[in-house]
Every structure is written in C-alpha cells, then in structure tokens.
C-alpha cells in the first residue's frame, strides 16, 4: 500500500515510534508518581490505546513492504523483532488501566473498586511492560534502520 507513491510503512512507523515510547514513559510515571497520576488522569491509558491501534497497522504495512523487497537477513531480523512489540503494548494498556482504575472508581462511586493486590499487580505489569516496550522499540528501530540503510548502500 502506498500514499502519494510512498510505501505506507515508513510513514506510519513514525507515529508508532512516537506513541509507544510516549505511552510507556507516561504509564511508568503514573505508576511510580501519584501526583503525576492525578494530573495526567487517563492520558497515559489513552496513549497506550493509540499505540495498541498503531502497532498492528505498522506491522501489517511492514509485512506488505517486506513482500516487495528482496529478502535479506537484516529485514528478517527486523520483521522478527517487530512481531514481539504487540504483547508488550497490550500489557502496557492493561497495566495502565489497572493502575488508573482506582482514580476513576473514586470519582464514580457506583463503579466497583479493585482489590488492592490487583492494583499492585497492575503496577508491576505496567512497569515491566513500559520498560519492555521501550527496549523493544529501540531494538526494532535499530534493526529497521540497519535494514533500510543497507538497501541504499
């Protein structure tokens, strides 16, 4: 798929490269800093949801682009790494929702509260997923850049 003659993947990947780290960092902040949690409200969860939408679109456009290029070990490595991002982003969103749920439950008394152990578990999930997503994005980006520059060399 192309947009104005350019493959969609290099265009959409930029949104993903911004959304995933922004979501990961903001979720990490709401997990460890209660004052930021109150200020940011549901913004980090919304960013994680946007990232969750963008990741499959980006990987799908990457697979489409992959079929138009000659197969190389660098492209294969990039594709393999990219397939691992979605689980991290799913965990990031779940963790963010668990961390932020008590804030919503206080403002809406009819909603049921989560047990404390589930919120603490959500904090662990959110923290691990944030770090994992950040590492994964860096590895995917590096391998993608190496594959792109080797094609142009």
ZADO-156533 format. One line per 3 residues: number of its first residue (from 1); their letters; for each residue x, y, z of N, C-alpha, C. Coordinates in Angstrom, 3 decimals. Example, Ala and Ser with C-alpha at 12.3 -4.5 7.8 and 13.67 -1.06 7.14 Angstrom:
BEGIN
1 = as = 13.190 -5.690 7.800 12.300 -4.500 7.800 13.200 -3.300 7.800  12.850 -2.250 7.080 13.670 -1.060 7.140 12.900 0.030 7.870 $
//
This chain:
BEGIN
1 = xxx = 0.841 -1.171 0.000 0.000 0.000 0.000 0.891 1.241 0.000  0.496 2.228 -0.782 1.293 3.455 -0.884 0.416 4.683 -0.638  1.076 5.755 -0.246 0.426 7.058 -0.089 1.264 8.044 -0.883 $
4 = xxx = 0.658 8.620 -1.909 1.359 9.542 -2.801 2.650 8.928 -3.350  2.583 7.646 -3.657 3.722 6.952 -4.242 4.744 6.429 -3.241  4.575 6.729 -1.951 5.499 6.239 -0.921 4.883 5.057 -0.196 $
7 = xxx = 5.700 4.070 0.172 5.144 2.959 0.949 4.578 3.467 2.272  3.476 2.897 2.729 2.817 3.330 3.955 3.695 3.094 5.191  4.476 2.036 5.184 5.236 1.668 6.385 6.179 2.766 6.891 $
10 = xxx = 7.016 3.351 6.059 7.886 4.407 6.592 7.113 5.626 7.097  5.894 5.821 6.613 5.094 6.953 7.064 4.428 6.663 8.417  3.805 5.500 8.531 3.075 5.156 9.750 4.010 4.787 10.895 $
13 = xxx = 5.198 4.312 10.577 6.133 3.901 11.624 6.522 5.087 12.510  6.525 6.281 11.962 6.885 7.450 12.759 5.862 7.717 13.861  4.600 7.516 13.559 3.561 7.683 14.586 3.739 6.638 15.688 $
16 = xxx = 4.068 5.425 15.309 4.262 4.353 16.278 5.498 4.606 17.130  6.552 5.099 16.506 7.798 5.369 17.226 7.619 6.509 18.235  6.647 7.363 18.021 6.338 8.412 19.000 5.346 7.898 20.045 $
19 = xxx = 4.296 7.222 19.595 3.210 6.816 20.501 3.648 5.778 21.526  4.390 4.763 21.106 4.763 3.700 22.050 5.678 4.225 23.164  6.779 4.925 22.855 7.591 5.443 23.962 6.861 6.478 24.821 $
22 = xxx = 6.039 7.318 24.204 5.283 8.303 24.992 4.329 7.593 25.944  3.659 6.562 25.453 2.758 5.782 26.309 3.543 5.083 27.408  4.655 4.470 27.051 5.453 3.735 28.036 5.972 4.655 29.134 $
25 = xxx = 6.506 5.790 28.755 7.037 6.720 29.752 5.937 7.311 30.634  4.803 7.656 30.033 3.725 8.233 30.838 3.091 7.187 31.756  2.974 5.947 31.292 2.449 4.878 32.152 3.420 4.600 33.290 $
28 = xxx = 4.693 4.604 32.988 5.693 4.413 34.050 5.595 5.530 35.084  5.416 6.757 34.634 5.286 7.879 35.556 4.030 7.779 36.429  2.888 7.409 35.849 1.679 7.296 36.682 1.785 6.136 37.658 $
31 = xxx = 2.618 5.164 37.322 2.793 4.023 38.214 3.616 4.396 39.437  4.646 5.207 39.259 5.563 5.478 40.374 5.369 6.849 41.025  4.548 7.727 40.410 4.423 9.087 40.919 2.934 9.455 41.044 $
34 = xxx = 2.367 9.311 42.245 0.930 9.568 42.439 0.481 10.972 42.015  1.324 11.961 42.213 0.952 13.317 41.819 0.792 13.424 40.298  1.676 12.787 39.562 1.550 12.764 38.096 0.299 11.983 37.691 $
37 = xxx = 0.009 10.904 38.415 -1.182 10.093 38.135 -2.429 10.962 38.220  -2.514 11.781 39.254 -3.677 12.650 39.418 -3.727 13.703 38.298  -2.587 14.274 37.964 -2.532 15.303 36.937 -2.836 14.748 35.552 $
40 = xxx = -2.228 13.608 35.218 -2.346 13.050 33.866 -3.696 12.403 33.610  -4.364 11.980 34.672 -5.666 11.324 34.574 -5.583 10.120 33.622  -6.443 10.092 32.622 -6.494 8.939 31.723 -5.635 9.112 30.473 $
43 = xxx = -4.848 10.182 30.398 -3.983 10.405 29.242 -3.032 9.259 28.933  -2.320 8.718 29.933 -1.420 7.596 29.642 -2.142 6.357 29.108  -3.315 6.073 29.635 -4.081 4.927 29.120 -4.540 5.205 27.685 $
46 = xxx = -4.921 6.444 27.407 -5.319 6.805 26.047 -4.142 6.671 25.082  -2.956 7.108 25.515 -1.758 6.944 24.677 -1.470 5.469 24.426  -1.623 4.652 25.462 -1.403 3.207 25.302 -2.421 2.603 24.338 $
49 = xxx = -3.660 3.099 24.373 -4.684 2.615 23.440 -4.347 3.016 22.003  -3.864 4.240 21.817 -3.445 4.688 20.477 -2.291 3.814 19.985  -1.340 3.547 20.867 -0.213 2.680 20.497 -0.708 1.291 20.114 $
52 = xxx = -1.692 0.798 20.850 -2.231 -0.529 20.553 -2.891 -0.582 19.182  -3.481 0.511 18.759 -4.071 0.570 17.417 -2.976 0.679 16.353  -1.953 1.479 16.638 -0.906 1.728 15.640 0.003 0.526 15.387 $
55 = xxx = 0.291 -0.261 16.413 1.254 -1.356 16.253 0.804 -2.359 15.186  -0.426 -2.875 15.216 -0.815 -3.813 14.142 -0.838 -3.179 12.754  -1.210 -1.903 12.682 -1.204 -1.220 11.385 0.227 -1.120 10.863 $
58 = xxx = 1.146 -0.796 11.762 2.554 -0.660 11.368 3.140 -1.993 10.954  2.883 -3.038 11.729 3.442 -4.352 11.364 2.810 -4.882 10.078  1.530 -4.619 9.896 0.880 -5.062 8.657 1.458 -4.343 7.444 $
61 = xxx = 1.664 -3.035 7.577 2.251 -2.290 6.448 3.697 -2.722 6.222  4.389 -3.093 7.289 5.756 -3.591 7.154 5.808 -4.921 6.430  4.844 -5.797 6.735 4.795 -7.089 6.044 4.494 -6.896 4.564 $
64 = xxx = 3.622 -5.946 4.257 3.327 -5.645 2.858 4.582 -5.141 2.147  5.309 -4.237 2.796 6.550 -3.723 2.214 7.591 -4.826 2.075  7.652 -5.716 3.056 8.634 -6.810 3.040 8.475 -7.672 1.784 $
67 = xxx = 7.239 -7.869 1.352 6.998 -8.716 0.178 7.422 -8.056 -1.135  7.676 -6.761 -1.097 8.121 -6.070 -2.311 9.634 -5.935 -2.377  10.312 -6.287 -1.286 11.768 -6.140 -1.210 12.450 -7.500 -1.308 $
70 = xxx = 13.701 -7.522 -1.728 14.435 -8.780 -1.696 14.674 -9.190 -0.236  14.583 -10.471 0.010 14.765 -10.972 1.372 16.234 -10.896 1.784  16.480 -10.287 2.941 17.830 -10.211 3.489 17.772 -10.590 4.969 $
73 = xxx = 18.886 -10.988 5.531 18.898 -11.302 6.963 18.509 -10.102 7.838  18.871 -8.892 7.415 18.520 -7.705 8.191 17.011 -7.465 8.200  16.376 -7.647 7.068 14.918 -7.475 7.003 14.232 -8.566 7.817 $
76 = xxx = 14.737 -9.779 7.724 14.168 -10.881 8.515 14.297 -10.609 10.012  15.439 -10.094 10.440 15.645 -9.778 11.855 14.689 -8.673 12.303  14.530 -7.666 11.467 13.622 -6.566 11.779 12.179 -7.069 11.904 $
79 = xxx = 11.758 -7.898 10.975 10.406 -8.453 10.990 10.179 -9.299 12.239  11.171 -10.116 12.571 11.059 -10.968 13.754 10.933 -10.133 15.026  11.738 -9.099 15.156 11.661 -8.221 16.331 10.319 -7.484 16.388 $
82 = xxx = 9.853 -7.007 15.245 8.606 -6.232 15.211 7.414 -7.060 15.667  7.449 -8.353 15.401 6.350 -9.221 15.835 6.242 -9.307 17.351  7.291 -8.937 18.067 7.271 -9.025 19.523 6.757 -7.792 20.239 $
85 = xxx = 6.433 -6.726 19.529 6.011 -5.490 20.187 4.569 -5.533 20.686  3.683 -6.155 19.950 2.265 -6.135 20.303 1.983 -6.666 21.715  2.558 -7.781 22.142 2.288 -8.237 23.517 2.717 -7.221 24.583 $
88 = xxx = 3.822 -6.532 24.349 4.267 -5.506 25.308 3.258 -4.368 25.395  2.720 -3.963 24.256 1.772 -2.842 24.240 0.427 -3.254 24.846  0.017 -4.487 24.623 -1.206 -4.982 25.271 -1.025 -4.958 26.789 $
91 = xxx = 0.103 -5.478 27.255 0.376 -5.487 28.699 0.460 -4.059 29.238  1.002 -3.151 28.459 1.099 -1.753 28.868 -0.290 -1.156 29.086  -1.201 -1.407 28.168 -2.555 -0.882 28.306 -3.277 -1.513 29.494 $
94 = xxx = -3.160 -2.815 29.651 -3.800 -3.492 30.788 -3.247 -2.944 32.099  -1.930 -2.826 32.188 -1.312 -2.277 33.394 -1.774 -0.859 33.665  -1.844 -0.037 32.636 -2.286 1.350 32.805 -3.721 1.403 33.326 $
97 = xxx = -4.574 0.569 32.782 -5.965 0.554 33.235 -6.078 0.114 34.694  -5.292 -0.883 35.079 -5.322 -1.337 36.468 -4.790 -0.276 37.420  -3.761 0.431 37.006 -3.187 1.485 37.852 -4.147 2.664 37.978 $
100 = xxx = -4.815 3.017 36.899 -5.664 4.203 36.901 -7.098 3.938 37.358  -7.493 2.690 37.425 -8.875 2.352 37.788 -9.301 2.942 39.137  -8.490 2.851 40.196 -8.928 3.424 41.481 -9.242 4.916 41.398 $
103 = xxx = -8.542 5.630 40.557 -8.798 7.059 40.378 -10.191 7.276 39.801  -10.600 6.426 38.861 -11.938 6.528 38.276 -12.989 6.070 39.280  -12.698 5.015 40.032 -13.663 4.487 40.998 -13.989 5.518 42.076 $
106 = xxx = -13.032 6.370 42.436 -13.275 7.408 43.444 -14.217 8.470 42.893  -14.060 8.822 41.628 -14.891 9.870 41.029 -16.270 9.358 40.620  -16.433 8.070 40.535 -17.717 7.469 40.178 -18.043 6.380 41.204 $
109 = xxx = -18.752 6.748 42.281 -18.950 5.817 43.395 -19.717 4.547 43.034  -20.480 4.558 41.978 -21.236 3.357 41.614 -20.346 2.252 41.032  -19.179 2.633 40.558 -18.275 1.639 39.977 -17.630 0.839 41.093 $
112 = xxx = -17.365 -0.423 40.829 -16.750 -1.260 41.846 -15.253 -1.050 41.899  -14.759 -1.129 43.101 -13.331 -0.933 43.334 -12.577 -2.239 43.106  -11.334 -2.117 42.707 -10.482 -3.287 42.528 -9.815 -3.637 43.848 $
115 = xxx = -9.553 -4.931 44.079 -8.782 -5.297 45.276 -7.380 -4.688 45.196  -6.836 -4.358 46.342 -5.515 -3.719 46.418 -4.446 -4.554 45.710  -4.508 -5.897 45.866 -3.491 -6.759 45.263 -3.531 -6.656 43.733 $
118 = xxx = -4.722 -6.415 43.173 -4.830 -6.302 41.723 -4.228 -4.978 41.230  -4.422 -3.920 42.006 -3.820 -2.629 41.638 -2.297 -2.717 41.729  -1.791 -3.343 42.792 -0.337 -3.510 42.934 0.193 -4.396 41.805 $
121 = xxx = -0.525 -5.447 41.485 -0.133 -6.291 40.351 -0.133 -5.504 39.053  -1.105 -4.605 38.903 -1.151 -3.750 37.723 0.048 -2.827 37.650  0.507 -2.371 38.818 1.697 -1.511 38.845 2.929 -2.284 38.379 $
124 = xxx = 3.018 -3.523 38.783 4.148 -4.355 38.348 4.058 -4.605 36.844  2.878 -4.980 36.388 2.675 -5.233 34.953 2.974 -3.977 34.147  2.468 -2.835 34.595 2.684 -1.579 33.873 4.163 -1.228 33.806 $
127 = xxx = 4.866 -1.399 34.920 6.298 -1.056 34.950 7.112 -1.965 34.041  6.881 -3.257 34.135 7.620 -4.208 33.299 7.280 -3.998 31.824  6.002 -3.790 31.531 5.592 -3.591 30.136 6.157 -2.293 29.569 $
130 = xxx = 6.239 -1.254 30.397 6.790 0.022 29.922 8.251 -0.143 29.548  9.015 -0.781 30.416 10.440 -0.993 30.119 10.589 -1.914 28.910  9.810 -2.995 28.876 9.877 -3.930 27.750 9.527 -3.280 26.427 $
133 = xxx = 8.485 -2.443 26.423 8.086 -1.762 25.186 9.156 -0.784 24.724  9.760 -0.072 25.670 10.832 0.861 25.299 12.022 0.126 24.697  12.446 -0.951 25.330 13.577 -1.727 24.808 13.239 -2.295 23.432 $
136 = xxx = 12.035 -2.829 23.302 11.623 -3.430 22.035 11.588 -2.397 20.910  11.083 -1.203 21.181 11.029 -0.158 20.150 12.435 0.240 19.713  13.349 0.340 20.664 14.733 0.695 20.311 15.350 -0.398 19.435 $
139 = xxx = 15.166 -1.647 19.823 15.730 -2.760 19.036 15.116 -2.835 17.643  13.795 -2.662 17.572 13.119 -2.702 16.272 13.579 -1.537 15.401  13.651 -0.361 15.987 14.086 0.818 15.227 15.501 0.681 14.711 $
142 = xxx = 16.379 0.162 15.557 17.763 -0.017 15.126 17.854 -1.027 13.985  17.134 -2.142 14.135 17.203 -3.157 13.077 16.554 -2.649 11.786  15.491 -1.848 11.904 14.856 -1.286 10.720 15.769 -0.288 10.013 $
145 = xxx = 16.434 0.538 10.796 17.367 1.495 10.200 18.521 0.775 9.512  19.039 -0.276 10.167 20.131 -1.052 9.558 19.666 -1.687 8.254  18.448 -2.211 8.247 17.926 -2.840 7.024 17.706 -1.802 5.929 $
148 = xxx = 17.177 -0.640 6.278 16.912 0.400 5.278 18.216 0.951 4.699  19.180 1.216 5.555 20.442 1.785 5.068 21.256 0.782 4.291  21.118 -0.491 4.596 21.859 -1.495 3.824 21.264 -1.632 2.415 $
151 = xxx = 19.950 -1.351 2.271 19.303 -1.397 0.969 19.780 -0.236 0.088  20.095 0.881 0.733 20.508 2.076 -0.008 21.996 2.131 -0.280  22.759 1.274 0.365 24.221 1.324 0.216 24.687 0.698 -1.075 $
//
